Amino acid sequence: MLRFYNTLSRRKEDFHPVGKVVTMYSCGPTVYNYAHIGNLRTYVFMDLVRRTLKYDGYKVKGVMNITDVGHLLSDGDEGEDKMEVAAKKLKKSPYEIAAFYTDVFFKDIAALNIGKPEIIAKATDHIDDMIKYVQALYEKGYAYETSDGIYFDISKFKDYGKLSRLNLDDQIAGARVEVNDEKRHPADFALWKKAPKEHIMQWPSPWGMGYPGWHIECSAMSRKYLGSIIDIHSGGVDHIPVHHENEIAQSEALEGHKTVNTWLHGEFMLVDGGKMSKSLGNTYTIAQLEEMGYTPLAFRYFCLNTHYRKKLNFTFEGLKAAETAYNRLLNQLYEHKLSAGVTDKEVIDKYRAEFGAAVDDDVNIPLALGILWTMLKEPASKDIYALALEFDKVLGLSLDKAKPAEKEKIEVPDEIRQIAEQRLSARKDKNWAESDRLRDKLAEMGYAIIDSKYGYTIEKK
């Protein structure tokens, strides 16, 4: 039985989808900048959930938003839109900024073997849906108008705070909330912002020209594509206290019932034990890791070694170790790929059951990886190789690219190279006696020389 840890209930629960197709909404990127590896860990987690569902035989209908408007700098819905700030800085239109970073994002997730959800929904394509959503909340008495926008009245929603379980007064004190005397409560959040004339992105609405708040886009688009109640909503833990709390409030206020059955959240990635953030200048992109010589799938393997609900500390030493382990995994698997051996069905069934139990226990990928490594210690057989490829439907490590072990690179002393070159000259002169003498001399010095039609290679004995 598949079980997930539901953030809302703070416990593991058996998974029972509402219908025949699992509906899943995943919070996507705000495309004003490059996604860093901390962001991408969340999408690896999203991908593992989707792969686990499909491995268990479920059909999945997933939606991921692309936030290209409405995400303000402050958690308190104050300040400038992140898209507008990026556009001014780079002297390009917000649409150009969004198109560029959206393209980079999808290239990054493709490199990481992260599958795209079935529906990709851009915020700017759904403005009318958001306006209608805000209107409905306003008509039901959950929203009110101020000089700068339409706000959700949290006092009208008695369960506000049930996801984060934070004391509301403490939450307000710790949030980046600027003073707005027109708000009925400091934690009331923007559904729609009225735009000043100079604002680049704005649309006509019943309240004048403006643009949507960040939170409303997810509620409007999940409702449009997945209905009034969905099975799974995923995102990072940073979304819990504000973004997802606000989604719950506005969605349940409009529908009159629970709209998400299971909330799943991936933990933070740290850097050298500390916080990772663009403002601290300690973030890295996939492209930067590649420039340093690391492959994207080595980073994916690095992520898979820590459960999604635990903080993951990024260090280059850790990434290097992951790269080494991943290559060793491919090398060992290659031996099984080439083998004509057979493994007993009982053994195969045992490993399949253990792997299935691990991934069904709240997507316990570290345990599942351990089972794979144990399985590879079995005598070489194509049955083991075939089962590893089956496991890879969840892991997403391109195990079908298993390769032979690479020869260890050695530093060859100049003296040895000089003798090898003398021997090559002797061979060209057909002086076989001298060639054999120099080969034996190299052997006494601990080196073997391997001849080929292209010349020779030197190996340490």
Contacts in CASP RR format, 6 or more apart in sequence:
PFRMAT RR
TARGET T0000
AUTHOR 0000-0000-0000
METHOD contacts of the structure
MODEL  1
MLRFYNTLSRRKEDFHPVGKVVTMYSCGPTVYNYAHIGNLRTYVFMDLVR
RTLKYDGYKVKGVMNITDVGHLLSDGDEGEDKMEVAAKKLKKSPYEIAAF
YTDVFFKDIAALNIGKPEIIAKATDHIDDMIKYVQALYEKGYAYETSDGI
YFDISKFKDYGKLSRLNLDDQIAGARVEVNDEKRHPADFALWKKAPKEHI
MQWPSPWGMGYPGWHIECSAMSRKYLGSIIDIHSGGVDHIPVHHENEIAQ
SEALEGHKTVNTWLHGEFMLVDGGKMSKSLGNTYTIAQLEEMGYTPLAFR
YFCLNTHYRKKLNFTFEGLKAAETAYNRLLNQLYEHKLSAGVTDKEVIDK
YRAEFGAAVDDDVNIPLALGILWTMLKEPASKDIYALALEFDKVLGLSLD
KAKPAEKEKIEVPDEIRQIAEQRLSARKDKNWAESDRLRDKLAEMGYAII
DSKYGYTIEKK
1 14 0 8 1.000
1 15 0 8 1.000
1 360 0 8 1.000
2 14 0 8 1.000
2 15 0 8 1.000
2 52 0 8 1.000
2 53 0 8 1.000
2 56 0 8 1.000
2 360 0 8 1.000
3 12 0 8 1.000
3 13 0 8 1.000
3 14 0 8 1.000
3 15 0 8 1.000
3 360 0 8 1.000
3 361 0 8 1.000
3 362 0 8 1.000
4 12 0 8 1.000
4 13 0 8 1.000
4 15 0 8 1.000
4 49 0 8 1.000
4 232 0 8 1.000
4 262 0 8 1.000
4 264 0 8 1.000
4 362 0 8 1.000
4 363 0 8 1.000
5 11 0 8 1.000
5 12 0 8 1.000
5 13 0 8 1.000
5 264 0 8 1.000
5 309 0 8 1.000
5 362 0 8 1.000
6 12 0 8 1.000
6 13 0 8 1.000
6 261 0 8 1.000
6 262 0 8 1.000
6 263 0 8 1.000
6 264 0 8 1.000
7 163 0 8 1.000
7 240 0 8 1.000
7 263 0 8 1.000
7 264 0 8 1.000
7 265 0 8 1.000
8 162 0 8 1.000
8 163 0 8 1.000
8 260 0 8 1.000
8 262 0 8 1.000
8 263 0 8 1.000
10 165 0 8 1.000
12 361 0 8 1.000
12 362 0 8 1.000
13 262 0 8 1.000
15 231 0 8 1.000
15 262 0 8 1.000
17 23 0 8 1.000
17 58 0 8 1.000
17 231 0 8 1.000
18 229 0 8 1.000
18 230 0 8 1.000
18 231 0 8 1.000
18 261 0 8 1.000
20 59 0 8 1.000
21 58 0 8 1.000
21 59 0 8 1.000
21 60 0 8 1.000
21 61 0 8 1.000
22 53 0 8 1.000
22 58 0 8 1.000
22 59 0 8 1.000
22 60 0 8 1.000
22 61 0 8 1.000
22 231 0 8 1.000
22 232 0 8 1.000
23 61 0 8 1.000
23 62 0 8 1.000
23 226 0 8 1.000
23 227 0 8 1.000
23 230 0 8 1.000
23 231 0 8 1.000
23 232 0 8 1.000
24 49 0 8 1.000
24 50 0 8 1.000
24 53 0 8 1.000
24 60 0 8 1.000
24 61 0 8 1.000
24 62 0 8 1.000
24 63 0 8 1.000
24 117 0 8 1.000
24 226 0 8 1.000
24 230 0 8 1.000
24 231 0 8 1.000
24 232 0 8 1.000
24 233 0 8 1.000
24 234 0 8 1.000
25 62 0 8 1.000
25 63 0 8 1.000
25 64 0 8 1.000
25 218 0 8 1.000
25 221 0 8 1.000
25 222 0 8 1.000
25 226 0 8 1.000
25 230 0 8 1.000
25 232 0 8 1.000
25 233 0 8 1.000
25 234 0 8 1.000
25 260 0 8 1.000
26 43 0 8 1.000
26 46 0 8 1.000
26 62 0 8 1.000
26 63 0 8 1.000
26 64 0 8 1.000
26 117 0 8 1.000
26 233 0 8 1.000
26 234 0 8 1.000
26 235 0 8 1.000
27 64 0 8 1.000
27 65 0 8 1.000
27 218 0 8 1.000
27 233 0 8 1.000
27 234 0 8 1.000
27 235 0 8 1.000
27 236 0 8 1.000
27 239 0 8 1.000
27 243 0 8 1.000
27 244 0 8 1.000
28 43 0 8 1.000
28 64 0 8 1.000
28 65 0 8 1.000
28 66 0 8 1.000
28 67 0 8 1.000
29 35 0 8 1.000
29 39 0 8 1.000
29 66 0 8 1.000
29 67 0 8 1.000
29 101 0 8 1.000
29 102 0 8 1.000
29 105 0 8 1.000
30 67 0 8 1.000
30 68 0 8 1.000
30 71 0 8 1.000
30 82 0 8 1.000
30 83 0 8 1.000
31 66 0 8 1.000
31 67 0 8 1.000
31 68 0 8 1.000
31 83 0 8 1.000
31 97 0 8 1.000
31 98 0 8 1.000
31 101 0 8 1.000
31 102 0 8 1.000
31 105 0 8 1.000
32 71 0 8 1.000
32 82 0 8 1.000
32 83 0 8 1.000
32 85 0 8 1.000
32 86 0 8 1.000
32 97 0 8 1.000
32 98 0 8 1.000
32 101 0 8 1.000
33 86 0 8 1.000
33 101 0 8 1.000
33 278 0 8 1.000
34 101 0 8 1.000
34 104 0 8 1.000
34 285 0 8 1.000
34 287 0 8 1.000
35 43 0 8 1.000
35 101 0 8 1.000
35 104 0 8 1.000
35 105 0 8 1.000
35 108 0 8 1.000
35 285 0 8 1.000
36 276 0 8 1.000
36 278 0 8 1.000
36 283 0 8 1.000
36 284 0 8 1.000
36 285 0 8 1.000
37 269 0 8 1.000
37 276 0 8 1.000
37 283 0 8 1.000
37 284 0 8 1.000
37 285 0 8 1.000
37 286 0 8 1.000
37 289 0 8 1.000
37 299 0 8 1.000
37 314 0 8 1.000
38 268 0 8 1.000
38 269 0 8 1.000
38 276 0 8 1.000
38 283 0 8 1.000
38 314 0 8 1.000
40 108 0 8 1.000
40 109 0 8 1.000
40 112 0 8 1.000
40 114 0 8 1.000
40 286 0 8 1.000
40 299 0 8 1.000
41 266 0 8 1.000
41 269 0 8 1.000
41 303 0 8 1.000
41 312 0 8 1.000
42 235 0 8 1.000
42 236 0 8 1.000
42 266 0 8 1.000
43 109 0 8 1.000
43 112 0 8 1.000
43 114 0 8 1.000
44 112 0 8 1.000
44 114 0 8 1.000
44 300 0 8 1.000
44 303 0 8 1.000
44 304 0 8 1.000
45 234 0 8 1.000
45 235 0 8 1.000
45 236 0 8 1.000
45 264 0 8 1.000
45 266 0 8 1.000
45 303 0 8 1.000
45 308 0 8 1.000
45 363 0 8 1.000
46 64 0 8 1.000
46 114 0 8 1.000
46 234 0 8 1.000
46 235 0 8 1.000
47 109 0 8 1.000
47 112 0 8 1.000
47 113 0 8 1.000
47 114 0 8 1.000
47 115 0 8 1.000
47 396 0 8 1.000
48 304 0 8 1.000
48 308 0 8 1.000
48 363 0 8 1.000
48 365 0 8 1.000
48 394 0 8 1.000
49 232 0 8 1.000
49 234 0 8 1.000
49 264 0 8 1.000
49 363 0 8 1.000
50 60 0 8 1.000
50 62 0 8 1.000
50 115 0 8 1.000
50 117 0 8 1.000
51 393 0 8 1.000
51 394 0 8 1.000
51 395 0 8 1.000
51 396 0 8 1.000
52 359 0 8 1.000
52 360 0 8 1.000
52 363 0 8 1.000
52 394 0 8 1.000
53 60 0 8 1.000
54 60 0 8 1.000
54 393 0 8 1.000
55 356 0 8 1.000
55 359 0 8 1.000
55 393 0 8 1.000
55 394 0 8 1.000
56 360 0 8 1.000
60 118 0 8 1.000
61 118 0 8 1.000
61 119 0 8 1.000
61 225 0 8 1.000
61 226 0 8 1.000
62 117 0 8 1.000
62 118 0 8 1.000
62 119 0 8 1.000
62 225 0 8 1.000
62 226 0 8 1.000
63 117 0 8 1.000
63 118 0 8 1.000
63 119 0 8 1.000
63 120 0 8 1.000
63 121 0 8 1.000
63 221 0 8 1.000
63 222 0 8 1.000
63 225 0 8 1.000
63 226 0 8 1.000
64 116 0 8 1.000
64 117 0 8 1.000
64 119 0 8 1.000
64 120 0 8 1.000
64 121 0 8 1.000
65 121 0 8 1.000
65 122 0 8 1.000
65 123 0 8 1.000
65 217 0 8 1.000
65 218 0 8 1.000
65 221 0 8 1.000
66 98 0 8 1.000
66 102 0 8 1.000
66 120 0 8 1.000
66 121 0 8 1.000
66 122 0 8 1.000
66 123 0 8 1.000
67 123 0 8 1.000
67 214 0 8 1.000
67 217 0 8 1.000
68 83 0 8 1.000
68 94 0 8 1.000
68 95 0 8 1.000
68 98 0 8 1.000
68 102 0 8 1.000
68 122 0 8 1.000
68 123 0 8 1.000
68 124 0 8 1.000
69 81 0 8 1.000
69 83 0 8 1.000
69 94 0 8 1.000
69 123 0 8 1.000
69 124 0 8 1.000
69 201 0 8 1.000
69 211 0 8 1.000
69 212 0 8 1.000
70 81 0 8 1.000
70 82 0 8 1.000
70 83 0 8 1.000
70 123 0 8 1.000
70 193 0 8 1.000
70 201 0 8 1.000
70 211 0 8 1.000
70 212 0 8 1.000
70 213 0 8 1.000
70 214 0 8 1.000
70 217 0 8 1.000
71 81 0 8 1.000
71 82 0 8 1.000
71 83 0 8 1.000
71 213 0 8 1.000
71 214 0 8 1.000
72 78 0 8 1.000
72 79 0 8 1.000
72 80 0 8 1.000
72 81 0 8 1.000
72 82 0 8 1.000
72 190 0 8 1.000
72 193 0 8 1.000
72 213 0 8 1.000
72 214 0 8 1.000
73 79 0 8 1.000
73 80 0 8 1.000
73 81 0 8 1.000
73 82 0 8 1.000
73 85 0 8 1.000
74 176 0 8 1.000
74 177 0 8 1.000
74 178 0 8 1.000
75 175 0 8 1.000
75 176 0 8 1.000
75 177 0 8 1.000
75 242 0 8 1.000
76 175 0 8 1.000
76 176 0 8 1.000
76 177 0 8 1.000
76 178 0 8 1.000
76 189 0 8 1.000
76 242 0 8 1.000
77 189 0 8 1.000
77 190 0 8 1.000
77 193 0 8 1.000
77 213 0 8 1.000
77 214 0 8 1.000
78 176 0 8 1.000
78 177 0 8 1.000
78 178 0 8 1.000
78 180 0 8 1.000
79 178 0 8 1.000
81 199 0 8 1.000
81 201 0 8 1.000
81 211 0 8 1.000
83 94 0 8 1.000
83 97 0 8 1.000
83 98 0 8 1.000
83 201 0 8 1.000
84 94 0 8 1.000
84 199 0 8 1.000
84 200 0 8 1.000
84 201 0 8 1.000
86 94 0 8 1.000
86 97 0 8 1.000
87 93 0 8 1.000
87 94 0 8 1.000
87 96 0 8 1.000
87 97 0 8 1.000
87 200 0 8 1.000
90 97 0 8 1.000
93 200 0 8 1.000
94 200 0 8 1.000
94 201 0 8 1.000
95 124 0 8 1.000
98 122 0 8 1.000
98 124 0 8 1.000
106 116 0 8 1.000
108 285 0 8 1.000
108 286 0 8 1.000
108 287 0 8 1.000
108 296 0 8 1.000
109 115 0 8 1.000
109 116 0 8 1.000
111 286 0 8 1.000
111 296 0 8 1.000
112 286 0 8 1.000
112 296 0 8 1.000
112 297 0 8 1.000
112 299 0 8 1.000
112 300 0 8 1.000
113 297 0 8 1.000
113 300 0 8 1.000
113 396 0 8 1.000
113 397 0 8 1.000
113 398 0 8 1.000
119 225 0 8 1.000
121 221 0 8 1.000
121 224 0 8 1.000
121 225 0 8 1.000
123 130 0 8 1.000
123 212 0 8 1.000
123 217 0 8 1.000
123 221 0 8 1.000
124 201 0 8 1.000
126 217 0 8 1.000
126 220 0 8 1.000
126 221 0 8 1.000
126 224 0 8 1.000
127 203 0 8 1.000
127 212 0 8 1.000
129 220 0 8 1.000
129 221 0 8 1.000
129 223 0 8 1.000
129 224 0 8 1.000
130 192 0 8 1.000
130 212 0 8 1.000
130 213 0 8 1.000
130 216 0 8 1.000
130 217 0 8 1.000
130 220 0 8 1.000
131 192 0 8 1.000
131 203 0 8 1.000
131 205 0 8 1.000
131 206 0 8 1.000
131 212 0 8 1.000
132 220 0 8 1.000
133 191 0 8 1.000
133 216 0 8 1.000
133 219 0 8 1.000
133 220 0 8 1.000
133 223 0 8 1.000
133 250 0 8 1.000
133 254 0 8 1.000
134 143 0 8 1.000
134 150 0 8 1.000
134 191 0 8 1.000
134 192 0 8 1.000
134 205 0 8 1.000
134 212 0 8 1.000
134 216 0 8 1.000
135 206 0 8 1.000
136 254 0 8 1.000
137 143 0 8 1.000
137 152 0 8 1.000
137 191 0 8 1.000
137 250 0 8 1.000
137 253 0 8 1.000
137 254 0 8 1.000
138 144 0 8 1.000
138 145 0 8 1.000
138 150 0 8 1.000
140 253 0 8 1.000
140 254 0 8 1.000
141 153 0 8 1.000
141 156 0 8 1.000
142 152 0 8 1.000
142 153 0 8 1.000
142 156 0 8 1.000
142 157 0 8 1.000
142 250 0 8 1.000
142 253 0 8 1.000
142 254 0 8 1.000
143 150 0 8 1.000
143 151 0 8 1.000
143 152 0 8 1.000
143 153 0 8 1.000
143 191 0 8 1.000
144 150 0 8 1.000
144 151 0 8 1.000
144 153 0 8 1.000
144 184 0 8 1.000
145 151 0 8 1.000
145 207 0 8 1.000
146 180 0 8 1.000
146 182 0 8 1.000
146 183 0 8 1.000
147 182 0 8 1.000
147 194 0 8 1.000
148 180 0 8 1.000
148 182 0 8 1.000
148 193 0 8 1.000
148 194 0 8 1.000
149 190 0 8 1.000
149 191 0 8 1.000
149 192 0 8 1.000
149 193 0 8 1.000
149 194 0 8 1.000
149 207 0 8 1.000
150 190 0 8 1.000
150 191 0 8 1.000
150 192 0 8 1.000
150 207 0 8 1.000
151 183 0 8 1.000
151 184 0 8 1.000
151 188 0 8 1.000
151 189 0 8 1.000
151 190 0 8 1.000
151 191 0 8 1.000
152 188 0 8 1.000
152 189 0 8 1.000
152 190 0 8 1.000
152 191 0 8 1.000
152 246 0 8 1.000
152 249 0 8 1.000
152 250 0 8 1.000
152 253 0 8 1.000
153 184 0 8 1.000
153 185 0 8 1.000
153 188 0 8 1.000
154 160 0 8 1.000
154 168 0 8 1.000
154 185 0 8 1.000
154 187 0 8 1.000
154 188 0 8 1.000
154 189 0 8 1.000
154 249 0 8 1.000
155 184 0 8 1.000
155 185 0 8 1.000
156 253 0 8 1.000
157 249 0 8 1.000
157 252 0 8 1.000
157 253 0 8 1.000
159 248 0 8 1.000
159 249 0 8 1.000
159 252 0 8 1.000
160 168 0 8 1.000
160 187 0 8 1.000
160 245 0 8 1.000
160 249 0 8 1.000
161 168 0 8 1.000
161 171 0 8 1.000
161 245 0 8 1.000
161 248 0 8 1.000
162 248 0 8 1.000
163 240 0 8 1.000
163 244 0 8 1.000
163 245 0 8 1.000
163 248 0 8 1.000
163 263 0 8 1.000
164 171 0 8 1.000
164 240 0 8 1.000
164 241 0 8 1.000
164 245 0 8 1.000
166 241 0 8 1.000
168 187 0 8 1.000
171 187 0 8 1.000
171 241 0 8 1.000
172 186 0 8 1.000
172 187 0 8 1.000
175 187 0 8 1.000
175 242 0 8 1.000
177 186 0 8 1.000
177 187 0 8 1.000
180 186 0 8 1.000
189 215 0 8 1.000
189 242 0 8 1.000
189 246 0 8 1.000
190 213 0 8 1.000
191 212 0 8 1.000
191 213 0 8 1.000
191 215 0 8 1.000
191 216 0 8 1.000
191 250 0 8 1.000
192 205 0 8 1.000
192 207 0 8 1.000
192 210 0 8 1.000
192 211 0 8 1.000
192 212 0 8 1.000
192 213 0 8 1.000
192 216 0 8 1.000
193 210 0 8 1.000
193 211 0 8 1.000
193 212 0 8 1.000
193 213 0 8 1.000
194 207 0 8 1.000
194 208 0 8 1.000
194 209 0 8 1.000
194 210 0 8 1.000
195 201 0 8 1.000
195 202 0 8 1.000
195 209 0 8 1.000
195 210 0 8 1.000
195 211 0 8 1.000
199 210 0 8 1.000
199 211 0 8 1.000
201 211 0 8 1.000
202 209 0 8 1.000
202 210 0 8 1.000
202 211 0 8 1.000
203 209 0 8 1.000
203 210 0 8 1.000
203 211 0 8 1.000
204 210 0 8 1.000
214 243 0 8 1.000
215 243 0 8 1.000
215 246 0 8 1.000
215 247 0 8 1.000
215 250 0 8 1.000
216 250 0 8 1.000
218 243 0 8 1.000
218 247 0 8 1.000
219 247 0 8 1.000
219 250 0 8 1.000
219 251 0 8 1.000
219 254 0 8 1.000
219 259 0 8 1.000
222 230 0 8 1.000
222 233 0 8 1.000
222 251 0 8 1.000
222 259 0 8 1.000
223 251 0 8 1.000
223 259 0 8 1.000
228 255 0 8 1.000
228 257 0 8 1.000
228 259 0 8 1.000
229 255 0 8 1.000
229 257 0 8 1.000
229 258 0 8 1.000
229 259 0 8 1.000
229 260 0 8 1.000
229 261 0 8 1.000
230 259 0 8 1.000
230 260 0 8 1.000
230 261 0 8 1.000
231 261 0 8 1.000
231 262 0 8 1.000
232 260 0 8 1.000
232 261 0 8 1.000
232 262 0 8 1.000
232 263 0 8 1.000
232 264 0 8 1.000
233 244 0 8 1.000
233 247 0 8 1.000
233 260 0 8 1.000
233 262 0 8 1.000
233 263 0 8 1.000
233 264 0 8 1.000
234 263 0 8 1.000
234 264 0 8 1.000
234 265 0 8 1.000
234 266 0 8 1.000
235 244 0 8 1.000
235 264 0 8 1.000
235 265 0 8 1.000
235 266 0 8 1.000
236 265 0 8 1.000
236 266 0 8 1.000
236 267 0 8 1.000
237 265 0 8 1.000
237 266 0 8 1.000
237 267 0 8 1.000
237 268 0 8 1.000
238 268 0 8 1.000
239 265 0 8 1.000
240 265 0 8 1.000
244 263 0 8 1.000
248 259 0 8 1.000
248 260 0 8 1.000
251 259 0 8 1.000
251 260 0 8 1.000
252 258 0 8 1.000
252 259 0 8 1.000
265 309 0 8 1.000
266 308 0 8 1.000
266 309 0 8 1.000
267 308 0 8 1.000
267 309 0 8 1.000
267 310 0 8 1.000
267 311 0 8 1.000
267 312 0 8 1.000
268 275 0 8 1.000
268 276 0 8 1.000
268 311 0 8 1.000
268 312 0 8 1.000
269 276 0 8 1.000
269 311 0 8 1.000
269 312 0 8 1.000
269 313 0 8 1.000
269 314 0 8 1.000
270 276 0 8 1.000
270 311 0 8 1.000
270 312 0 8 1.000
270 313 0 8 1.000
270 314 0 8 1.000
271 282 0 8 1.000
271 283 0 8 1.000
271 313 0 8 1.000
271 314 0 8 1.000
271 315 0 8 1.000
272 282 0 8 1.000
272 313 0 8 1.000
272 314 0 8 1.000
272 315 0 8 1.000
273 313 0 8 1.000
274 313 0 8 1.000
276 282 0 8 1.000
276 283 0 8 1.000
276 314 0 8 1.000
277 283 0 8 1.000
284 314 0 8 1.000
286 296 0 8 1.000
286 299 0 8 1.000
289 296 0 8 1.000
289 299 0 8 1.000
289 319 0 8 1.000
290 296 0 8 1.000
292 316 0 8 1.000
294 319 0 8 1.000
294 320 0 8 1.000
294 323 0 8 1.000
295 323 0 8 1.000
295 326 0 8 1.000
297 326 0 8 1.000
297 397 0 8 1.000
297 398 0 8 1.000
298 319 0 8 1.000
298 322 0 8 1.000
298 323 0 8 1.000
298 326 0 8 1.000
299 319 0 8 1.000
299 322 0 8 1.000
300 396 0 8 1.000
300 397 0 8 1.000
301 322 0 8 1.000
301 323 0 8 1.000
301 325 0 8 1.000
301 326 0 8 1.000
301 329 0 8 1.000
301 397 0 8 1.000
302 312 0 8 1.000
302 314 0 8 1.000
302 318 0 8 1.000
302 319 0 8 1.000
302 322 0 8 1.000
303 312 0 8 1.000
304 365 0 8 1.000
304 366 0 8 1.000
304 369 0 8 1.000
304 395 0 8 1.000
304 397 0 8 1.000
305 322 0 8 1.000
305 366 0 8 1.000
305 369 0 8 1.000
306 312 0 8 1.000
306 366 0 8 1.000
307 362 0 8 1.000
307 363 0 8 1.000
307 364 0 8 1.000
307 365 0 8 1.000
307 366 0 8 1.000
308 363 0 8 1.000
308 365 0 8 1.000
309 362 0 8 1.000
326 397 0 8 1.000
327 406 0 8 1.000
329 372 0 8 1.000
329 373 0 8 1.000
329 376 0 8 1.000
329 397 0 8 1.000
329 399 0 8 1.000
330 399 0 8 1.000
330 401 0 8 1.000
330 402 0 8 1.000
330 403 0 8 1.000
331 402 0 8 1.000
331 403 0 8 1.000
331 404 0 8 1.000
331 405 0 8 1.000
331 406 0 8 1.000
332 376 0 8 1.000
333 376 0 8 1.000
333 385 0 8 1.000
333 388 0 8 1.000
333 399 0 8 1.000
333 402 0 8 1.000
334 402 0 8 1.000
334 403 0 8 1.000
334 404 0 8 1.000
334 405 0 8 1.000
335 380 0 8 1.000
336 376 0 8 1.000
336 380 0 8 1.000
336 381 0 8 1.000
336 382 0 8 1.000
336 384 0 8 1.000
336 385 0 8 1.000
336 388 0 8 1.000
336 402 0 8 1.000
337 382 0 8 1.000
337 385 0 8 1.000
337 402 0 8 1.000
338 380 0 8 1.000
339 380 0 8 1.000
339 381 0 8 1.000
339 382 0 8 1.000
339 385 0 8 1.000
340 382 0 8 1.000
341 379 0 8 1.000
341 380 0 8 1.000
341 381 0 8 1.000
341 382 0 8 1.000
341 383 0 8 1.000
342 381 0 8 1.000
342 382 0 8 1.000
342 383 0 8 1.000
343 378 0 8 1.000
343 379 0 8 1.000
343 381 0 8 1.000
343 383 0 8 1.000
343 384 0 8 1.000
347 378 0 8 1.000
348 383 0 8 1.000
348 384 0 8 1.000
348 387 0 8 1.000
351 371 0 8 1.000
351 374 0 8 1.000
351 375 0 8 1.000
351 387 0 8 1.000
352 387 0 8 1.000
352 390 0 8 1.000
354 371 0 8 1.000
355 368 0 8 1.000
355 371 0 8 1.000
355 372 0 8 1.000
355 391 0 8 1.000
356 368 0 8 1.000
358 364 0 8 1.000
358 365 0 8 1.000
358 367 0 8 1.000
358 368 0 8 1.000
358 371 0 8 1.000
359 365 0 8 1.000
359 368 0 8 1.000
359 394 0 8 1.000
361 367 0 8 1.000
365 394 0 8 1.000
365 395 0 8 1.000
368 391 0 8 1.000
368 394 0 8 1.000
368 395 0 8 1.000
369 395 0 8 1.000
372 388 0 8 1.000
372 391 0 8 1.000
372 395 0 8 1.000
375 384 0 8 1.000
375 387 0 8 1.000
375 388 0 8 1.000
376 384 0 8 1.000
376 388 0 8 1.000
378 384 0 8 1.000
385 402 0 8 1.000
388 399 0 8 1.000
389 399 0 8 1.000
389 400 0 8 1.000
391 399 0 8 1.000
392 398 0 8 1.000
392 399 0 8 1.000
392 400 0 8 1.000
407 459 0 8 1.000
410 458 0 8 1.000
410 459 0 8 1.000
410 460 0 8 1.000
412 447 0 8 1.000
412 458 0 8 1.000
416 442 0 8 1.000
416 445 0 8 1.000
416 447 0 8 1.000
416 458 0 8 1.000
417 458 0 8 1.000
419 438 0 8 1.000
419 441 0 8 1.000
419 442 0 8 1.000
419 445 0 8 1.000
420 438 0 8 1.000
420 442 0 8 1.000
420 449 0 8 1.000
420 456 0 8 1.000
420 458 0 8 1.000
422 438 0 8 1.000
423 434 0 8 1.000
423 435 0 8 1.000
423 438 0 8 1.000
423 439 0 8 1.000
423 442 0 8 1.000
423 449 0 8 1.000
423 456 0 8 1.000
424 455 0 8 1.000
424 456 0 8 1.000
426 432 0 8 1.000
426 434 0 8 1.000
426 435 0 8 1.000
426 438 0 8 1.000
427 435 0 8 1.000
427 451 0 8 1.000
439 449 0 8 1.000
442 448 0 8 1.000
442 449 0 8 1.000
442 458 0 8 1.000
443 461 0 8 1.000
446 460 0 8 1.000
446 461 0 8 1.000
447 458 0 8 1.000
447 459 0 8 1.000
447 460 0 8 1.000
447 461 0 8 1.000
448 458 0 8 1.000
448 459 0 8 1.000
448 460 0 8 1.000
448 461 0 8 1.000
449 456 0 8 1.000
449 457 0 8 1.000
449 458 0 8 1.000
449 459 0 8 1.000
450 456 0 8 1.000
450 457 0 8 1.000
450 458 0 8 1.000
450 459 0 8 1.000
END
